[in-house]
Amino acid sequence: MVVNNCKLYFIYSFYPLTILKYDDDAKNVKLHQCSLPGIYNKWRGGSPAISLEELGYPDYYLCVVHTSFFPQYTHKFILLKIQENDVFEIYNYSPDFVFINPIIEICAGITISHDKKNFLLSFGKMDKETYIARINANIILNGLISQKLALI
């Protein structure tokens, strides 16, 4: 889910990059964008995408996804950039990571801490435990925003 200029978007998939837009008049979603991102991926579910405007990056959104080779899960930060006509592109992504260990972990939420120094991520473990991870925002953003993903 992404909110941009009071418009509500939903990320349906990352390959192809499929974005749905909520139509307030119809009270339904419509296809907004379907594009090949230039990198094949099997990314699934995860957190909503949050705006990075309050951190000084108004055109960027950040979310966490996972890849599953059941029962092992790995996660990535995905940096999206919004272009003209509200077209989203995968700008960059982080290396794989795990929170505790790779066995059945799912990140469900992300927010910016009140002091704007950290990202707070909620995640579940083994479908029965919940945690909140605090990750330094500068470490994540310096790696993702410093250079655009070089796609072939």
C-alpha positions in Angstrom: 0.0 0.0 0.0 1.3 3.5 -0.9 -0.4 6.8 -0.3 0.8 9.7 -2.6 -1.0 13.0 -2.8 -4.1 11.6 -1.2 -4.2 8.8 -3.8 -4.1 5.2 -2.5 -2.1 2.6 -4.4 -1.6 -1.1 -3.7 1.4 -3.1 -4.8 0.0 -6.3 -6.2 3.2 -7.9 -7.3 6.9 -7.0 -7.9 7.3 -9.1 -11.1 5.7 -7.8 -13.1 5.6 -4.6 -11.1 1.8 -4.3 -10.8 0.3 -1.3 -9.0 -3.5 -1.0 -8.3 -5.1 2.4 -7.6 -8.1 2.9 -5.4 -10.9 4.7 -7.2 -13.0 6.6 -4.6 -15.9 7.1 -7.0 -16.2 3.4 -7.9 -15.2 2.2 -4.4 -12.9 -0.3 -6.0 -9.4 -0.7 -7.3 -8.2 -0.4 -10.9 -5.0 -1.4 -12.6 -2.7 1.6 -12.5 0.6 0.2 -13.8 2.0 -3.1 -15.0 5.6 -3.0 -16.0 8.6 -5.3 -16.1 11.1 -3.9 -13.6 14.3 -5.1 -15.4 15.2 -7.6 -12.7 13.5 -10.9 -12.3 12.4 -11.5 -8.7 10.3 -13.7 -6.6 9.6 -11.1 -3.9 6.4 -11.5 -2.0 4.3 -9.8 0.7 5.7 -7.8 3.6 5.2 -4.3 4.8 3.3 -1.5 3.2 5.5 1.1 1.4 6.1 4.2 3.4 6.8 7.7 2.2 10.3 9.0 2.9 9.3 12.6 2.5 9.7 13.4 6.2 13.3 12.2 5.9 14.0 14.5 3.0 13.3 12.1 0.1 9.9 13.2 -1.2 9.8 11.0 -4.3 10.8 7.7 -2.6 9.0 4.9 -0.8 10.4 2.1 1.2 9.0 -1.3 2.0 10.3 -4.8 3.1 9.5 -7.9 1.1 10.5 -11.5 1.5 11.5 -14.5 -0.6 10.4 -17.9 0.6 12.1 -21.2 0.1 9.8 -22.7 2.7 10.5 -22.9 5.5 13.4 -20.5 5.0 12.6 -16.8 4.4 14.9 -13.9 3.6 14.0 -10.2 3.5 15.0 -7.1 1.4 14.4 -3.4 1.7 12.9 -2.2 -1.6 13.3 1.4 -2.5 10.6 2.7 -4.9 10.7 6.0 -6.7 7.7 7.7 -8.2 8.0 9.2 -11.6 5.7 11.4 -13.7 2.0 10.3 -13.9 2.5 8.4 -10.6 4.5 5.6 -12.3 6.6 3.7 -9.8 9.9 2.1 -10.4 12.1 -0.1 -8.4 15.0 2.2 -7.7 17.1 -0.1 -5.6 17.1 -2.9 -3.1 19.2 -4.2 -0.2 21.0 -7.4 0.2 19.1 -10.3 1.8 18.8 -10.3 5.5 17.0 -12.2 8.4 15.8 -10.8 11.7 16.6 -13.8 14.0 17.1 -16.8 11.8 15.7 -17.7 8.4 13.0 -20.1 9.6 9.5 -18.6 8.9 9.8 -14.9 9.4 7.4 -12.3 7.9 7.8 -8.5 8.1 4.3 -7.0 8.3 5.0 -3.3 9.1 7.4 -0.4 8.8 7.4 3.1 10.2 9.8 5.9 10.9 10.6 6.5 14.6 9.5 9.8 16.2 13.1 11.1 16.2 13.5 10.2 12.5 16.7 8.2 13.2 15.4 4.7 12.9 13.0 2.5 11.0 10.8 0.3 13.2 9.8 -3.0 11.6 7.2 -5.4 13.0 7.7 -9.0 12.2 6.4 -12.4 13.1 8.3 -15.6 13.8 7.0 -19.1 13.3 3.4 -17.7 13.0 3.3 -17.4 16.8 5.7 -14.8 18.0 5.9 -11.1 17.3 8.8 -8.6 17.5 9.8 -5.1 16.6 13.2 -4.4 15.1 14.9 -1.0 15.2 17.2 -0.3 12.3 19.2 2.9 11.7 17.6 4.8 8.9 20.8 6.4 7.6 22.5 3.0 7.2 19.7 1.7 5.1 19.1 4.9 3.1 22.8 5.7 2.4 23.1 2.3 0.7 19.9 2.5 -1.3 19.7 6.1 -2.4 23.4 6.7 -3.1 23.2 5.1 -6.5 20.4 3.8 -8.7 20.1 0.1 -9.4 22.0 -0.6 -12.6 19.6 -2.7 -14.7 20.7 -4.4 -17.9 
